[in-house]
């Protein structure tokens, strides 16, 4: 009996050996004496069947490993959650006492709540009294202005709100001339009277779909509930309008990003329903190759005063996105730092780069074999913990890139050398298991050692690619909720809008106001896209406030 379709997501449960033995004895006793099984035991048996179904589905996946099965069953924790990777949650490198034992880290304090800022301010004037009136309480004194009372009120609205504008008109009874009242500046700022959907409505639809990853059909259901139905196809049309406005900005982002000093890049698989295999040039060898794999690639360009994030979903890898961006780079600029994993798909072919390989990937190679080699992996993670703690200390000291490089050369490079020597000595021994998981991880470290220590060789080089992997989750969440793009044109719309939204988020720009701004200035934007990039809007807002 095939039970794989009985439940979409079978529940995985764990039970220790003592409980399992007790359950088996109770079931055997019930069978031997023709007795009914208790409801609690039936529940345990049902959970066991569900776990078996889930394991069958997982084993069928060709990429499943024993470690992944152990993680699924809760036997092994994720490597990113272990204390050895402190790239994001450790602030100090002083992790050991003088006697060598590890200090106990204090529990994290909950971050303070973000201060709420009023988006609109409404004034309530006194109606029955005014300045200089006689006090109604004592009938002796006079009233004078005092500090106003204040309170915040958070109100709820549907994502899209419909307003009916009734415009007064007058007509001459002799000549028939028609006079129409003028619309307020506030109404005109949201679009012409001939447009059903305002700039603000389009901005909200874009943010819901391409930042909050809410599929069009869900927004349609919500709007129907609020009495303002908007079909999924209409939502896409409105988003495409914004994408058409933003297309010159997408190209301008590529050109601006090409001049950066540091790049982070990664990709993840995706799906376009109507995408057909195409013949593309082989970037590392001669000739062409028939390609069919669809990937969503992401690139972060780190500059002195802002960060640019560019996404692209098509039949191509992250290296092809990098080539598309870096072909615009000024040849007079020095070679940039280029952070990625060791996959050949990330290779850049259009310019020279200082290759930085991700140490989190190298560390993960060892974590995946921890069950078979617990002592070796424990030692390795302790060494890497020292390196990430050094990096956090450098951040805490606000070191310049030059000071940070010197700090890592002094404190982290000896640790990396120690790991290299350990790998070489282990593999050179007579009892070395070259084809074991540990042996492969050690060979990976030795092979890519020069690129793994880039943070000890180049100013501004990073230790890991975690920042890009976090940024890539924007596309992963969209893939999880919407599953795929229907057409290649739909993927292009997504490329433009997600890039603009992510760049806004990484530069502390209000994406909602920014999308309205570029729609209002869409004519001038075509002439000079570089003047309408997200950080330009931020500067424009500051100038207006000043």
N, C-alpha and C positions, 0 to 999 in steps of 0.2 A: 504493500500500500504506500503510495507516494503522498506524504504529508507535507511536502514543502510549501504548498499553497494554502495550508490550513490557517496560518497566521502570517501576516506580513512581516512582523518583527517578533519572533519567538523569544520568550523570556528565558534568560540564562540564569540559573541558580547554582549555588554551591552548597555542599553538604559534607560534613567531615566523616571520617571512617567509622567512628563509633555510632553516629546516627544512622549511617547506611547499613551497618550490620544489624542494628536493632530493627530497622524497617524490613530488611530481608527476613529476619526471624518471624516478625509479626505476619508478614504476607504468607510465608511458608506454613505457619501454624493455621492461618485461616483457610488455606487450600487443603491442608491435611484433614481438617475437621469440618469442612464444608460450611465455613462461617463467612459472614459478610465482613468486608474491610471497612474500618472506620473512615469517616469523612476526612480527617486530618491526614491519614495515610494516603487516601486517594488524591488529595491535593499534592502531596510530595511526589507521587507517581506521575501526575500530570506535568509537574514542573520538570521531572526527569525526561519525559517524552519531548517536551518543548526544547529542552537543552540539546537533546539528541538531534532534533530537526535542525536547530541552528548550527550545530557542528557539521552536519551533513552538507548544508548549504555553503558553509565556510570552506570545507575541505575541497569542494568542487572548484573553488577559485584557484587558478593555477599559481597565483602569486602568494598564496597562503603559506606561512612558515609555522614551525612549531612554536616560535616565540609569539607570533600573532595569536595563535590558539590559546596560549597561556594568558596573554593579555585579555582575550575575550572572556576567559573564565575567571578573571580577577586574580590570577596567581602571580602576575608580574605587573608592576606599575609602569607607567609611561616614563621613558628616559628623561623627557623634559621636566617631569615633576620631581625628579630626584634632586637631592641636595648638591650633587656634583656639578650640575649646570647652573651656575649662579650669575649668568650674564644679565638677568633681568631683575633679580631679587636680592642681590647682595651689595652692600654699600661699603664694605671694608674688607681689607685683605688680612686682617689680624684674626685668623680663624683658629689658631692653635695656642694653647697655653705654653709656658716655658718648658714644661715637662714633655711637650709633644702631643698631649691628648687634645682632642677637639673641644672647643668651647660649646656650651649649649646656647643656641641662638634664642633670643627672646621672641615671644610671640609677636606677630605683626599687629600693629595698631590699625584699627579701621580708619581709612582716610576720611577726613572731615567732609561734610556735605558741601557741595558747590553752592556758593552764594548766588541767590536768584536775583536777576536784574529785571525790572519791569520793562516789558516791551512797549507798552502804551501807558500814559499817565492821564488820568481823568480827574478834573478838579470839581469839587462840590461846594458851591457858594452858599452862604447863609441867605435864606429867603425872608425870614420874618424880622431879622435884625441886621444892623450895619454899624460901621464904625461911628462912635460919637453918641449912639442911642443911650437912653437911661437904662440902667440895669433893672431887669424885671424881678430880680430876687430881693435886692435890698432897697430898690427905688431911690438910691442916693448917689451911687457912683455912675461913671460913664464907661462904656465899652471901648476897648482899644485892641488892635491886632495882637494875636498871640501865635506861638509856634503851632502850625497845623498838625492835626492827628493824621497818622498814616497806617495803612494795612495793605497787605498783598492779597489778591484774589486770583486764583488760577481757574480759568473757565475752559470748558470743552466745546469744540466745534468739529464738524465732519471735515475730512481732508479737503473736500471741495464744497464751497458754499455758494448757493445761487441767490443773486440779488436782481430784483426787477427795478429798472430805472424808468420812472415816468417823467417825461420831459414836456414841460408846458409849451404850448404853441399858440400863437395869435395870428389871425388872418384879417386882412383889410376887406370890408364889405363892399368896397368900390372897385379897387384895382385887383383884388385877389392875392396880393403879396402875402407870403407866409413868413412869419417870424418864429424862430425856435430858440428856446433858452439854451445857454451855453452849459456844457458839462463842466464839473469842477476839475481842477488840476489833478486831484487825487484819483478820479475815475479815469481820466485820460492817461495818467501815468501807468495804468494797468492794461492799456490797449485801446485801440480805436473802437468807436461805438458799433462798427460793422462786424466786429469779431465776437463770437459766442464765448470763446475761452480766453480769459485774461492771461497776461504774462505770469501772474502769481499762480494761477491754476496749473499752467504747464510746468512751472518750477516745482510745484508740489508733486505732480505726477512723476516727474523725473526722479526726484529724491526718493519717493516711495518705491519705485521699481529698481533703480540702479544704485541706490545706497542702502536703503532698508531691505532690499531684495524681496519686496512684496510682489508676487505675480499679479498681472493685470486682472485676472479673474477674481482674485480676492478683493482688490480695490473695487471692482464692479459690484461684488456682493455687499461690501460695506456701504457704498454709495446708494445702492438700492434700498438698504435698510433705512438710510437717512432721508430718503425721498428725492435724491438727486442722482438717478441712474446714469452711468457713463459706461458704455460697452468697452470691452477689451480692445477691439480694433480702433475705436476712437482714441483711447488712451495712447496707443502706439503712434497714431497719426500726430497727436500733440507732442509726444516725445521726439518724434522724427523732425518736427518743426524746429525744436530747440537744437537737435543734433545738426541740422542743416546750418543753423546760425553758428554753432560751435565748431564746424569743420575747419575753418581757417585757424581757429585757436588750437586745434589738435595738431596741425602742422607746425604752428608757431611754437608749441610746447616741445616738439621734437627738436626744432632748431635750437631753442634755448637750452634744452637738456644736453645737447651734444657738446656744449662748452663747459660742462661740469668737471669737477676734479675727481669725483668718486661715483661709481655706478654699482648698484646692486641689482641682480637679475635672477629670475626663477620662472618656472612655468608649471602648469598642471593640465591634465587632460580635460577635454570638454567635448561637446557634440553639436554639430550643425546638421539638421536633418537633410537638407538638399545639397550638402557639400559632396562633390564627386571627386575621385582621384585626379590629380593633375601632375603633369610632368614638370619638375623643377630642377634647376641646375644643382649639381652636387657641389656643395661649398668647399669641401675638404679634398675632393678628388675631381678628376676630369669627367665630363659627360653629364648626363641627366638621370634623374631617378623618379619613378612614379611614386607619388606621395599621397597618402589618404588620412593620416593621423591629424586630428584636430586638437590644438592646444591653446590654452589661454596663457599668454606670457605677460609678465609684469616687469617693469624697470623703474627703479628709483634713482634719480640724479640728485646728488647732494651738493648744494652750492653754498656760498658763504651766508647768504641772507634768506634763502628759501629752498624748498624741496619740490621737485617735479616728479610726479608719478604718471607713468604711461602704461596703458594696457592694450593688448591686441589679441583677438581671438580669430584664428584662421588655420589653414593647413600649413603649419610652420612651427618652429621651435623658438625658444627664447633668444638663441644666437642670431636668428634672422631679424628679430625685432631690434637687437643691439646693432646689427649692421645697418638697418634702416635709419636708426637714429644717428649713429656715429659717422655716417658718410657726410653729415653736415658739419662735422667738427673742424674748427680752424686748425690748419696744419702747423701753425706756429706755436700752438699750445703744447705743453709737455704731455707725455703719456699719462692717462688717467689710471686710478686704481679701479679694478674691475673685479667685483666680488660675485662668486657663483659657486656651484658645486663642481665636481670633477667630470661631469658628463661632457662628451664631445659635442653635444647639441648646443652648448653654450659658447662655442668658440667664436671669436670675432675675427673677421677676415678683411675688414676695410681699413684698419689702423692698428698701430702697436699699442698694447695695454700692459699695465703692471698687474699680472694675474694674482688675485687673492682668493684662496680656496677656504671654504667654510669649515672651521674646526668643529662646529656642532655636528656636521655630517661625519667627520672623522671619528669623533667620540661615539656617535651612534653606532658605528660599525662594531665597536667593542661591546656596547651595551646589549646589542642583539644576541651576543653569545655568552652573556653573563651566567646563565644557568649552567653551562658546561664548564666555564672557567671562572668561578666566582672570585678567587684570590687575585688572579691577574687583572680582571676587570676592576675590582675594588681599588687596587693600587693605581691603575690608570686614571680612574675618575678622580681620585685624590690629587693627582698631579695636575689634571686639567682644572680642578677647582682652584688651585693656587693661581693659575693663569687668569681666570675670569675675575678672581678677587683682586689681582693686580690691576686689571683694567678698570674695575670699579673704584679703586683707590685713586687712580689717575683722573677719573672723572670728578671725584670728590675734591681733588686738589685743583680742579679747573686748569689742568695743564694745557699748554699750547701744543699743536701737532708735533713740534720739534721736541718739547719736553716729554710728551707722551711716548714718542719713539725711543728716546734715551732711557726712559723708565722701563719700558718693556725689554730693551736690549740688556739692561742690568738685571732685571728680576725675572722675566718670563723666558727669555731665550735659553738660559741654562736649564730650565725645566723641560723645554721642548727638546733640547739636546739629550737630556736624560731619557726621555721617552724614546727617542730615536735609537740610542745605544741599547736600550732594553729590547727593542724590536729586533735589532740586528743580531745581538747576542743570542736571543731566544731562537731565531730562525737558523742561526749557524750551528746550534747544538745538534747532536746526533739523534736525539729523540724528538726533534721538532716535527710538528704536524703541519706541513706546508699547505695542505688543502683543507684544513679544518677552518671553522669560522674565525678562530683567533688568528690563525696563520694568514688568512685573507685580509683581515683587518690590519695586521701588522705590515703586510706587503703594501696595502693602500697607503698607510702612513709613510712608509719609506719612499714609495714612488713619488708621492706628492709633497714631500717634506719642504722643498724650497718654496712652494706656493702656500703651504700651511703656515709658514713663519713670515709671511709677507708683512704682518703687523709689526714685525721686528726689523723690517728692511726699508719700508716706505712710509713717509709721513702721510697721515690720514688713512692708512689702510686699516680695515676692520678685522675683528677676530672671527666673526660669524655672520651668517646671512639671515639671522632671525628677524631683522626688521623687514626685509622683503617678504619673508614667509608670512609674517603677520599681515602685511599689506595685501598679499595674494588671497587672504581669506575673504575679502570683499567679493571676488569672483567665485570662490568656492561656495560661499553662502548662497549666491544667486543660482549657481548650478544645482545646489541641494534643493532649493525651493522651486525652481522653474524647470529643472532637468536638462534643458537644451535650448538652443536657438533654432527657430524654424527655417530661416533663410540666412544667406551670407550677408544680405543687406541689413537684417536685424542685428547680426553680430557687429557690423560696422557702426550702427547706431549705438550699441552698447559700448564699443571701444571708445567712442568720442565722449559719451556722457560719463562713464565711470572714471575716465582719466581726468576730466574737469572736476568731478566731485571729490575724488581722492586728493587731487592737488589742493583743492580748497581746504579739505580737512587737515592736511599736513601743514598748511600755512595759516591755520586759525582764521580762515575767511568764512563768513556766513554764506554758505552755498545757496540758500534760498534767495537772498538779496542779490547775490552775484548773477544767478541765472536770469533774474528779472532785469538787471542792469544790461546784460549783453543783448537781451531781446529789445530793450529800449534803444540801444545804440547799434543795431544790427547793420545799418547802412554804413556808418563810419567804421565799423569793425572790419568790414571787407577790405577797406582801403589800408588799414593799419592794424592788423590783428595783435601785434606785439604790444600795443598800448592798452589792450583789454584783457591781459592775462590776469589770473586771480590776485596776485600780489599788487598789481596796478589798481585793482578795485579797492584793496585795503588802504593803499596810499591815498586814493581819491576820497575815501571816507574820512580819513584822518584830516585831510586838508579842509574838507567841508565842515568838520567839527571845529577846527581851529579858526 
